[in-house]
Amino acid sequence: MGSQGDVVRYDSLIRFAESLASDIELPHKVVAFAVSGGRVMDYGVNQLRYNKNRSVFGLSVHAEMDLLNRMYRRGKTAPESFRVYTYRFNRDDATVRCAKPCQLCQHYLKASGCTHVQYVNDCGIIERMAKRDFTTMASEPKGLTELFIRNNGVSFNESR
């Protein structure tokens, strides 16, 4: 895939996802893209957070959260609506696996203005989930949004 401004085509997007996944050292190689107006806004990959000594801090960052972090850190404000495409690759043979965002990622994607998520299900079939189908957390783990904002300087419009 050329620059991030190229018009999105599925075959190009999955090739780009495969190239990004090849650099991930975790067993589950997940890549997420934000797309608006047919163009890739940014991408995120799953990763581990480390402390100053490069030992694992105990937090894993999901690809969807890394995507939102990158968008906001680079000064890219989310448009009123955007779509997210997620792909997960098997570490051993690079086959595509289920990549449905977890409940917490769905919560933050919805709050950020995401209208649809396209992912691969357990059978290897592409599924699309609309914002109305996102899992809504009745009660978010206490202080999680505040912790996320403090660590990333990000705030979300919870009314979306």
PATIZA-189056 format. One record per residue (C-alpha): residue number from 1; residue in one letter; x, y negated, z negated. Coordinates in nm, 2 decimals, padded with zeros to 4 digits, always signed. Each point is the difference from the previous one (the first is absolute). Layout:
REM PATIZA-189056
+-----+---+--------+--------+--------+
:   k : r :     px :     py :     pz :
+-----+---+--------+--------+--------+
: NUM : a :      X :      Y :      Z :
...
+-----+---+--------+--------+--------+
This chain:
REM PATIZA-189056
+-----+---+--------+--------+--------+
:   k : r :     px :     py :     pz :
+-----+---+--------+--------+--------+
:   1 : m : +00.00 : +00.00 : +00.00 :
:   2 : g : +00.14 : -00.34 : +00.08 :
:   3 : s : -00.05 : -00.30 : -00.22 :
:   4 : q : -00.27 : +00.00 : -00.27 :
:   5 : g : -00.20 : -00.23 : +00.22 :
:   6 : d : -00.06 : +00.26 : +00.27 :
:   7 : v : -00.36 : +00.10 : +00.07 :
:   8 : v : -00.07 : +00.32 : -00.20 :
:   9 : r : -00.02 : +00.33 : +00.19 :
:  10 : y : -00.04 : +00.32 : -00.20 :
:  11 : d : +00.29 : +00.18 : +00.17 :
:  12 : s : +00.24 : -00.29 : -00.06 :
:  13 : l : -00.12 : -00.03 : -00.36 :
:  14 : i : +00.05 : +00.36 : -00.09 :
:  15 : r : +00.35 : +00.00 : +00.16 :
:  16 : f : +00.09 : -00.31 : -00.20 :
:  17 : a : -00.14 : +00.17 : -00.32 :
:  18 : e : +00.21 : +00.31 : +00.07 :
:  19 : s : +00.32 : -00.21 : +00.04 :
:  20 : l : -00.08 : -00.18 : -00.33 :
:  21 : a : -00.08 : +00.33 : -00.18 :
:  22 : s : +00.33 : +00.15 : +00.10 :
:  23 : d : +00.18 : -00.24 : -00.24 :
:  24 : i : -00.22 : +00.09 : -00.30 :
:  25 : e : +00.17 : +00.24 : -00.24 :
:  26 : l : -00.31 : +00.10 : -00.19 :
:  27 : p : -00.19 : +00.33 : +00.06 :
:  28 : h : -00.31 : -00.19 : +00.12 :
:  29 : k : +00.10 : -00.24 : +00.28 :
:  30 : v : -00.29 : -00.26 : +00.02 :
:  31 : v : -00.01 : -00.30 : +00.23 :
:  32 : a : -00.28 : -00.27 : +00.00 :
:  33 : f : -00.06 : -00.27 : +00.26 :
:  34 : a : -00.22 : -00.31 : -00.02 :
:  35 : v : -00.16 : -00.09 : +00.33 :
:  36 : s : -00.19 : -00.31 : +00.09 :
:  37 : g : -00.12 : -00.11 : +00.34 :
:  38 : g : +00.17 : +00.30 : +00.16 :
:  39 : r : +00.34 : -00.09 : -00.14 :
:  40 : v : +00.21 : +00.15 : -00.27 :
:  41 : m : +00.03 : -00.25 : -00.29 :
:  42 : d : +00.24 : +00.20 : -00.21 :
:  43 : y : +00.07 : +00.35 : -00.13 :
:  44 : g : +00.08 : +00.17 : -00.33 :
:  45 : v : +00.16 : +00.33 : -00.11 :
:  46 : n : -00.02 : +00.21 : -00.31 :
:  47 : q : +00.30 : -00.03 : -00.23 :
:  48 : l : +00.13 : +00.02 : -00.35 :
:  49 : r : +00.07 : -00.31 : -00.22 :
:  50 : y : +00.35 : +00.00 : -00.16 :
:  51 : n : +00.14 : -00.19 : -00.29 :
:  52 : k : +00.33 : -00.20 : +00.00 :
:  53 : n : +00.21 : +00.32 : -00.03 :
:  54 : r : -00.17 : +00.16 : +00.30 :
:  55 : s : -00.17 : +00.26 : -00.21 :
:  56 : v : -00.36 : +00.07 : +00.07 :
:  57 : f : -00.22 : -00.25 : -00.19 :
:  58 : g : -00.29 : +00.25 : -00.01 :
:  59 : l : -00.22 : -00.18 : +00.25 :
:  60 : s : -00.09 : +00.11 : +00.34 :
:  61 : v : -00.12 : -00.27 : +00.24 :
:  62 : h : -00.26 : +00.12 : +00.25 :
:  63 : a : +00.03 : -00.10 : +00.36 :
:  64 : e : -00.32 : -00.21 : -00.02 :
:  65 : m : +00.13 : -00.19 : -00.30 :
:  66 : d : +00.34 : -00.05 : +00.17 :
:  67 : l : -00.19 : -00.13 : +00.30 :
:  68 : l : -00.18 : -00.26 : -00.20 :
:  69 : n : +00.32 : -00.10 : -00.19 :
:  70 : r : +00.18 : -00.05 : +00.33 :
:  71 : m : -00.28 : -00.21 : +00.15 :
:  72 : y : -00.01 : -00.23 : -00.30 :
:  73 : r : +00.37 : -00.02 : -00.05 :
:  74 : r : +00.05 : -00.10 : +00.36 :
:  75 : g : -00.26 : -00.27 : -00.03 :
:  76 : k : -00.25 : +00.18 : +00.21 :
:  77 : t : -00.34 : -00.07 : -00.14 :
:  78 : a : -00.26 : +00.26 : +00.08 :
:  79 : p : -00.26 : -00.11 : +00.25 :
:  80 : e : -00.36 : +00.03 : -00.09 :
:  81 : s : +00.01 : +00.35 : +00.13 :
:  82 : f : +00.26 : +00.25 : +00.10 :
:  83 : r : +00.03 : +00.38 : +00.05 :
:  84 : v : +00.25 : +00.24 : -00.16 :
:  85 : y : +00.13 : +00.31 : +00.17 :
:  86 : t : +00.17 : +00.26 : -00.22 :
:  87 : y : +00.21 : +00.30 : +00.10 :
:  88 : r : +00.17 : +00.27 : -00.21 :
:  89 : f : +00.26 : +00.23 : +00.13 :
:  90 : n : +00.12 : +00.33 : -00.14 :
:  91 : r : +00.36 : -00.01 : -00.11 :
:  92 : d : +00.09 : +00.33 : +00.15 :
:  93 : d : -00.15 : +00.00 : +00.35 :
:  94 : a : -00.13 : -00.36 : +00.04 :
:  95 : t : -00.36 : +00.13 : +00.05 :
:  96 : v : -00.27 : -00.26 : -00.07 :
:  97 : r : -00.18 : +00.06 : -00.34 :
:  98 : c : -00.29 : -00.16 : -00.19 :
:  99 : a : +00.06 : -00.36 : -00.06 :
: 100 : k : -00.32 : -00.13 : -00.16 :
: 101 : p : +00.08 : -00.29 : -00.23 :
: 102 : c : -00.04 : +00.07 : -00.37 :
: 103 : q : -00.28 : -00.17 : -00.20 :
: 104 : l : +00.23 : -00.27 : -00.13 :
: 105 : c : +00.14 : -00.08 : +00.35 :
: 106 : q : -00.36 : -00.02 : +00.13 :
: 107 : h : -00.08 : -00.25 : -00.28 :
: 108 : y : +00.29 : -00.23 : +00.09 :
: 109 : l : -00.06 : +00.03 : +00.38 :
: 110 : k : -00.37 : -00.09 : -00.05 :
: 111 : a : +00.10 : -00.30 : -00.22 :
: 112 : s : +00.25 : -00.11 : +00.27 :
: 113 : g : -00.25 : -00.01 : +00.28 :
: 114 : c : +00.06 : +00.33 : +00.17 :
: 115 : t : -00.32 : +00.11 : +00.19 :
: 116 : h : +00.10 : +00.35 : +00.12 :
: 117 : v : +00.26 : +00.26 : -00.07 :
: 118 : q : +00.09 : +00.26 : +00.26 :
: 119 : y : +00.18 : +00.31 : -00.13 :
: 120 : v : +00.06 : +00.36 : +00.07 :
: 121 : n : -00.21 : +00.25 : -00.20 :
: 122 : d : +00.10 : +00.34 : -00.14 :
: 123 : c : -00.08 : +00.17 : +00.34 :
: 124 : g : +00.21 : -00.24 : +00.20 :
: 125 : i : -00.29 : -00.19 : +00.14 :
: 126 : i : +00.00 : -00.38 : +00.00 :
: 127 : e : -00.28 : -00.15 : -00.22 :
: 128 : r : -00.11 : -00.35 : -00.05 :
: 129 : m : -00.13 : -00.14 : -00.33 :
: 130 : a : -00.19 : -00.33 : -00.01 :
: 131 : k : +00.03 : -00.25 : -00.28 :
: 132 : r : -00.35 : +00.10 : -00.13 :
: 133 : d : +00.13 : +00.36 : -00.04 :
: 134 : f : +00.31 : -00.10 : -00.20 :
: 135 : t : +00.01 : +00.13 : -00.36 :
: 136 : t : -00.09 : -00.27 : -00.24 :
: 137 : m : +00.16 : +00.02 : -00.34 :
: 138 : a : -00.26 : -00.04 : -00.27 :
: 139 : s : +00.28 : -00.10 : -00.24 :
: 140 : e : +00.35 : -00.07 : +00.12 :
: 141 : p : +00.28 : +00.12 : -00.23 :
: 142 : k : +00.05 : -00.28 : -00.25 :
: 143 : g : +00.24 : -00.27 : +00.11 :
: 144 : l : +00.09 : +00.17 : +00.33 :
: 145 : t : -00.09 : -00.30 : +00.22 :
: 146 : e : +00.18 : -00.24 : -00.24 :
: 147 : l : +00.31 : +00.22 : +00.01 :
: 148 : f : -00.01 : +00.02 : +00.38 :
: 149 : i : -00.04 : -00.38 : +00.03 :
: 150 : r : +00.28 : -00.06 : -00.24 :
: 151 : n : +00.24 : +00.24 : +00.18 :
: 152 : n : -00.09 : -00.11 : +00.35 :
: 153 : g : -00.13 : -00.36 : -00.02 :
: 154 : v : -00.32 : +00.12 : +00.17 :
: 155 : s : -00.36 : -00.08 : -00.07 :
: 156 : f : -00.30 : +00.15 : +00.15 :
: 157 : n : -00.35 : -00.14 : +00.07 :
: 158 : e : -00.20 : +00.25 : -00.20 :
: 159 : s : -00.33 : -00.12 : +00.16 :
: 160 : r : +00.07 : +00.14 : +00.34 :
+-----+---+--------+--------+--------+
